[in-house]
Amino acid sequence: MKRDYYEVLGLQKGASTDDIKKAYRKLAVKWHPDKWQQASEAEKKKAEENFKELAEAYDVLSDDQKRARYDQFGHNAPGGFGANAGAGDFGGFGADFDPMDIFNTFFGGGGGRGRGGRTYTYTNFGGGNPFEGFGFGGSGFGRRSTKGADRRITLKLTLQEIAKGVTKKGKIQGEEISIPLPAGVREGQQFKLAGKGYPSQYQGGEPGDLLVNIEEIPDKELMRDQNDLVYNLLLSFTTATLGGPVEVPTLEGRARLTIKPGTQSGSMLRLKGKGLPSTEGYGRGDLIINVLVYVPENLSANEKQIIEQLRDSENLKPTEEKRESLFAKIKYLFTRQ
């Protein structure tokens, strides 16, 4: 539902011509699309809508004949005032209506404009910059973009896909497209496919871009740390004490390792080159195996008896040297970038 034109300008019915001009000048500066170039797509769209709505309101209320008819009939006046109206007594706002025409007329803007391609250049506003102090840098607005809006999608990738690189295929607006992604991409990275966004709303304008955001699917066993992968290996008390074979997951499948006797909880084993590749092509990360020793919570009477016999063994008691060594390893885990 279209808003009341007086409301759009922040005025009451009966406002003077000067009040209308002042209101338009203030709001035109606020909502001019060039001032929102660094904003989000939603904010850009909102600014354009407000700018066009403002131009419609000013065009009607600044013209005595149009204003009189609007005051009498509102938006239902013969010929209408909306963007879909025909060219009736009030000129209407059809396909050729451009809010920049009103803006340029009001401020005396110079430069050229092409109606067909909707490309506008503003380099001189009748000498000096009438927007100085309003947040617009330089002596003009520069070139207004006729490009279509960007389209954004998110692609979810497994660690295996990230390790090798992958080409994802899909359909955008009915067009089959391929999205090649290099090995080693990260969560939050963004890739651009030029010209695969939304079509331009202006005749002759080029389409926007397709912005692809990367999201990693968490792996059940491996955690990512930059280009390294981390696996928490839970050892039984006996394997940690006596040593023995274990299996750990890698991106290529299971790998078999031999645990040394006396391996401590907090120890870290490293498999070189078993991590993820760098997107810059500088080698691969490592697979870091973080050793955790499981201490049983429930023991049978026989198990308790066996362990009790070892309680007073000096060889099983931790020393200060061992404590400091284990603390250093744990501290490393918390301070690692």
C-alpha positions as CSV (number, residue, x, y, z in Angstrom):
1,M,0.0,0.0,0.0
2,K,1.5,3.4,-1.0
3,R,2.2,5.8,1.7
4,D,0.7,9.3,1.8
5,Y,3.0,11.7,0.0
6,Y,3.0,14.2,2.9
7,E,4.0,11.4,5.2
8,V,6.8,10.5,2.9
9,L,8.2,14.0,3.2
10,G,7.5,14.2,6.9
11,L,5.0,17.0,6.4
12,Q,1.5,17.9,7.3
13,K,-1.2,18.6,4.6
14,G,-1.1,22.3,3.9
15,A,2.7,22.6,4.1
16,S,4.3,25.5,2.2
17,T,6.3,25.1,-1.1
18,D,9.4,26.0,0.8
19,D,8.7,23.3,3.4
20,I,8.3,20.8,0.6
21,K,11.6,21.8,-1.0
22,K,13.5,21.7,2.3
23,A,12.1,18.3,3.2
24,Y,12.9,16.9,-0.2
25,R,16.5,18.3,-0.2
26,K,17.2,16.8,3.3
27,L,15.7,13.3,2.4
28,A,17.2,13.2,-1.1
29,V,20.6,13.6,0.4
30,K,19.9,10.9,3.0
31,W,18.5,8.3,0.6
32,H,20.5,8.9,-2.6
33,P,21.7,5.4,-3.7
34,D,25.3,6.6,-4.1
35,K,25.5,7.2,-0.4
36,W,24.6,3.5,0.3
37,Q,27.2,1.9,-2.0
38,Q,29.0,0.3,1.0
39,A,25.8,-0.9,2.7
40,S,24.3,-4.4,2.5
41,E,22.1,-5.5,-0.5
42,A,19.0,-5.2,1.6
43,E,19.9,-1.6,2.7
44,K,20.8,-0.6,-0.8
45,K,17.4,-1.8,-2.0
46,K,15.6,0.0,0.8
47,A,17.5,3.2,-0.1
48,E,16.5,3.0,-3.7
49,E,12.9,2.4,-2.9
50,N,12.8,5.3,-0.5
51,F,14.6,7.6,-3.0
52,K,12.1,6.7,-5.7
53,E,9.1,7.2,-3.3
54,L,10.5,10.5,-2.3
55,A,10.9,11.7,-5.9
56,E,7.2,10.7,-6.6
57,A,6.0,12.6,-3.5
58,Y,8.0,15.7,-4.4
59,D,7.0,15.6,-8.1
60,V,3.3,15.7,-7.1
61,L,3.4,18.1,-4.1
62,S,5.7,20.6,-5.8
63,D,3.3,21.0,-8.7
64,D,0.2,23.1,-7.8
65,Q,-2.1,21.3,-10.3
66,K,-1.0,17.8,-9.3
67,R,-1.1,18.7,-5.6
68,A,-4.6,20.0,-5.8
69,R,-5.8,16.9,-7.5
70,Y,-3.9,14.7,-5.0
71,D,-5.4,16.6,-2.1
72,Q,-8.8,15.9,-3.5
73,F,-8.5,12.3,-4.7
74,G,-5.3,11.0,-3.1
75,H,-3.7,8.1,-4.9
76,N,-7.0,7.4,-6.7
77,A,-6.8,10.5,-8.8
78,P,-7.4,10.1,-12.5
79,G,-4.2,9.1,-14.2
80,G,-2.8,8.0,-10.9
81,F,0.6,8.7,-9.4
82,G,2.1,5.2,-8.9
83,A,4.9,3.5,-10.8
84,N,2.3,1.5,-12.7
85,A,0.0,4.4,-13.6
86,G,-0.6,5.5,-17.2
87,A,0.2,9.0,-18.6
88,G,-3.0,10.7,-17.6
89,D,-3.6,14.3,-16.6
90,F,-0.8,14.1,-14.1
91,G,1.8,12.6,-16.3
92,G,1.8,9.4,-14.2
93,F,4.9,7.4,-13.2
94,G,5.3,4.8,-15.9
95,A,8.3,2.9,-17.2
96,D,10.2,6.1,-18.1
97,F,9.8,7.7,-14.7
98,D,13.3,8.2,-13.2
99,P,13.8,9.7,-9.7
100,M,17.2,11.0,-11.0
101,D,15.5,13.4,-13.3
102,I,13.8,15.1,-10.4
103,F,16.9,15.0,-8.3
104,N,19.0,16.6,-11.2
105,T,16.3,19.2,-11.9
106,F,16.1,20.2,-8.2
107,F,19.8,20.4,-7.6
108,G,20.9,21.6,-11.0
109,G,23.1,18.6,-11.7
110,G,25.4,18.5,-14.7
111,G,26.8,15.7,-16.8
112,G,25.1,13.3,-19.2
113,R,22.5,10.6,-18.7
114,G,21.4,7.8,-21.1
115,R,17.7,7.0,-20.7
116,G,18.0,3.6,-22.5
117,G,20.9,2.2,-20.4
118,R,20.0,4.2,-17.2
119,T,23.6,5.4,-16.8
120,Y,24.1,8.8,-15.1
121,T,27.1,10.9,-14.6
122,Y,27.2,13.7,-12.1
123,T,30.3,15.8,-12.0
124,N,29.2,19.3,-11.4
125,F,26.2,20.8,-9.5
126,G,26.2,24.3,-10.8
127,G,29.5,25.2,-9.2
128,G,30.7,23.7,-6.0
129,N,29.2,20.8,-4.1
130,P,25.8,21.4,-2.7
131,F,26.1,18.3,-0.6
132,E,29.2,19.3,1.2
133,G,28.8,18.5,4.9
134,F,26.2,15.8,4.2
135,G,28.7,12.9,4.0
136,F,29.3,12.9,0.3
137,G,33.0,13.1,-0.6
138,G,34.5,14.9,-3.6
139,S,32.7,17.2,-6.0
140,G,30.1,14.9,-7.3
141,F,28.3,11.5,-7.0
142,G,30.4,9.7,-9.7
143,R,28.6,7.1,-11.8
144,R,25.4,5.4,-10.8
145,S,25.6,1.7,-11.2
146,T,23.0,0.0,-13.5
147,K,24.2,-3.4,-12.5
148,G,21.8,-6.0,-11.2
149,A,21.8,-7.1,-7.6
150,D,24.1,-9.8,-6.4
151,R,22.8,-13.3,-5.6
152,R,24.2,-15.0,-2.5
153,I,24.4,-18.8,-1.9
154,T,26.1,-21.0,0.7
155,L,27.9,-24.2,-0.2
156,K,28.5,-26.8,2.5
157,L,31.7,-28.8,2.0
158,T,33.2,-31.8,3.8
159,L,36.8,-31.9,4.8
160,Q,37.4,-34.5,2.1
161,E,36.0,-32.0,-0.5
162,I,38.1,-29.2,0.9
163,A,41.2,-31.4,0.8
164,K,40.9,-32.1,-2.9
165,G,39.0,-29.2,-4.3
166,V,35.6,-29.7,-5.8
167,T,33.3,-28.5,-8.6
168,K,29.7,-28.0,-7.5
169,K,27.0,-28.0,-10.1
170,G,23.5,-26.6,-9.8
171,K,20.9,-24.4,-11.4
172,I,20.6,-20.6,-11.1
173,Q,17.5,-19.1,-12.7
174,G,17.2,-22.3,-14.8
175,E,20.8,-22.1,-16.0
176,E,23.1,-25.0,-15.3
177,I,26.3,-23.7,-13.8
178,S,29.5,-25.1,-12.4
179,I,31.3,-23.6,-9.4
180,P,34.9,-24.7,-9.2
181,L,36.4,-24.4,-5.7
182,P,40.1,-24.8,-5.0
183,A,41.5,-27.1,-2.4
184,G,42.0,-25.7,1.1
185,V,39.1,-23.3,1.2
186,R,38.0,-22.1,4.6
187,E,34.7,-21.5,6.5
188,G,33.5,-18.0,5.7
189,Q,35.5,-17.6,2.4
190,Q,33.6,-16.0,-0.4
191,F,34.0,-16.6,-4.2
192,K,32.4,-14.6,-7.0
193,L,31.0,-15.7,-10.3
194,A,30.6,-12.6,-12.4
195,G,27.3,-12.1,-14.2
196,K,25.5,-14.9,-12.5
197,G,23.4,-12.7,-10.2
198,Y,20.0,-11.1,-10.6
199,P,19.3,-9.3,-13.9
200,S,19.5,-5.5,-14.0
201,Q,16.3,-3.6,-13.6
202,Y,17.5,-1.2,-16.2
203,Q,17.4,-1.8,-19.9
204,G,20.9,-2.6,-21.1
205,G,22.3,-3.0,-17.6
206,E,24.5,-6.0,-16.8
207,P,23.5,-8.7,-14.3
208,G,24.9,-8.9,-10.8
209,D,27.3,-11.5,-9.5
210,L,26.8,-14.8,-7.8
211,L,28.6,-14.6,-4.4
212,V,29.4,-18.1,-3.0
213,N,29.9,-18.4,0.7
214,I,31.8,-21.5,2.1
215,E,30.5,-23.4,5.1
216,E,32.4,-26.5,6.5
217,I,30.5,-29.6,7.5
218,P,31.9,-30.7,10.8
219,D,33.7,-34.1,10.6
220,K,32.8,-36.7,13.2
221,E,36.4,-37.4,14.0
222,L,38.7,-34.7,12.7
223,M,38.8,-31.1,13.7
224,R,40.3,-28.4,11.6
225,D,43.0,-26.0,13.0
226,Q,44.1,-23.7,10.1
227,N,45.6,-26.2,7.7
228,D,46.2,-28.8,10.4
229,L,43.8,-31.5,11.4
230,V,43.4,-32.7,15.0
231,Y,42.3,-36.1,16.2
232,N,41.7,-36.9,19.8
233,L,43.0,-40.4,20.4
234,L,41.6,-42.1,23.5
235,L,44.0,-44.8,24.8
236,S,43.3,-47.5,27.3
237,F,45.5,-47.4,30.4
238,T,47.2,-50.6,29.4
239,T,48.0,-49.5,25.9
240,A,49.4,-46.2,27.2
241,T,51.5,-48.1,29.7
242,L,52.6,-51.1,27.6
243,G,52.4,-49.6,24.1
244,G,50.7,-51.3,21.1
245,P,49.1,-50.7,17.7
246,V,46.2,-48.3,17.1
247,E,44.3,-46.9,14.1
248,V,43.6,-43.2,13.5
249,P,41.5,-41.6,10.8
250,T,43.0,-39.6,8.0
251,L,41.5,-37.9,4.9
252,E,42.6,-40.9,2.9
253,G,41.3,-43.6,5.3
254,R,42.6,-45.3,8.4
255,A,46.3,-45.2,9.3
256,R,48.0,-47.7,11.6
257,L,50.4,-46.4,14.3
258,T,52.4,-48.0,17.1
259,I,52.1,-46.4,20.5
260,K,55.3,-46.3,22.5
261,P,55.2,-47.8,26.0
262,G,54.7,-45.1,28.7
263,T,52.9,-42.6,26.4
264,Q,51.4,-39.9,28.5
265,S,48.0,-38.3,28.3
266,G,48.5,-34.9,26.6
267,S,51.2,-36.2,24.3
268,M,50.9,-35.1,20.7
269,L,51.9,-37.2,17.7
270,R,52.3,-35.6,14.3
271,L,51.8,-37.1,10.9
272,K,53.5,-34.7,8.4
273,G,51.5,-33.7,5.3
274,K,48.3,-35.4,6.4
275,G,46.4,-32.1,6.9
276,L,44.8,-29.7,4.4
277,P,46.5,-28.0,1.5
278,S,47.1,-24.2,1.5
279,T,44.9,-22.3,-1.0
280,E,48.1,-20.4,-1.8
281,G,49.8,-23.6,-2.8
282,Y,52.4,-23.6,0.0
283,G,52.3,-27.3,1.0
284,R,50.0,-29.1,3.4
285,G,49.3,-29.0,7.1
286,D,49.8,-32.0,9.4
287,L,47.5,-34.4,11.2
288,I,48.1,-33.9,14.9
289,I,47.1,-36.7,17.2
290,N,46.2,-35.6,20.7
291,V,46.6,-38.5,23.1
292,L,44.1,-38.9,26.0
293,V,44.4,-41.8,28.4
294,Y,41.2,-43.3,29.7
295,V,41.1,-44.1,33.4
296,P,38.4,-46.8,34.1
297,E,35.7,-45.8,36.5
298,N,34.3,-49.2,37.4
299,L,36.7,-52.0,38.4
300,S,36.0,-55.6,39.3
301,A,37.2,-56.9,42.6
302,N,40.0,-58.8,40.9
303,E,41.1,-55.7,38.9
304,K,41.1,-53.6,42.1
305,Q,43.3,-56.2,43.8
306,I,45.8,-56.2,41.0
307,I,46.0,-52.4,40.9
308,E,46.3,-52.2,44.7
309,Q,49.4,-54.3,44.5
310,L,50.9,-51.5,42.3
311,R,49.8,-48.6,44.4
312,D,53.0,-48.2,46.4
313,S,55.3,-48.8,43.5
314,E,57.7,-45.8,43.2
315,N,57.9,-46.4,39.4
316,L,54.2,-45.6,39.1
317,K,54.2,-42.4,41.0
318,P,54.4,-39.1,39.0
319,T,57.5,-36.9,39.7
320,E,57.7,-33.1,39.6
321,E,59.6,-33.4,36.4
322,K,56.8,-35.4,34.8
323,R,54.2,-32.9,36.1
324,E,56.0,-29.9,34.5
325,S,56.4,-31.8,31.2
326,L,52.7,-32.7,31.1
327,F,51.7,-29.1,32.0
328,A,53.8,-27.7,29.2
329,K,52.0,-30.0,26.7
330,I,48.5,-29.0,27.9
331,K,49.5,-25.3,28.0
332,Y,50.6,-25.6,24.3
333,L,47.1,-26.9,23.4
334,F,45.4,-23.9,24.9
335,T,47.8,-21.3,23.4
336,R,48.1,-22.7,19.9
337,Q,46.8,-20.5,17.2
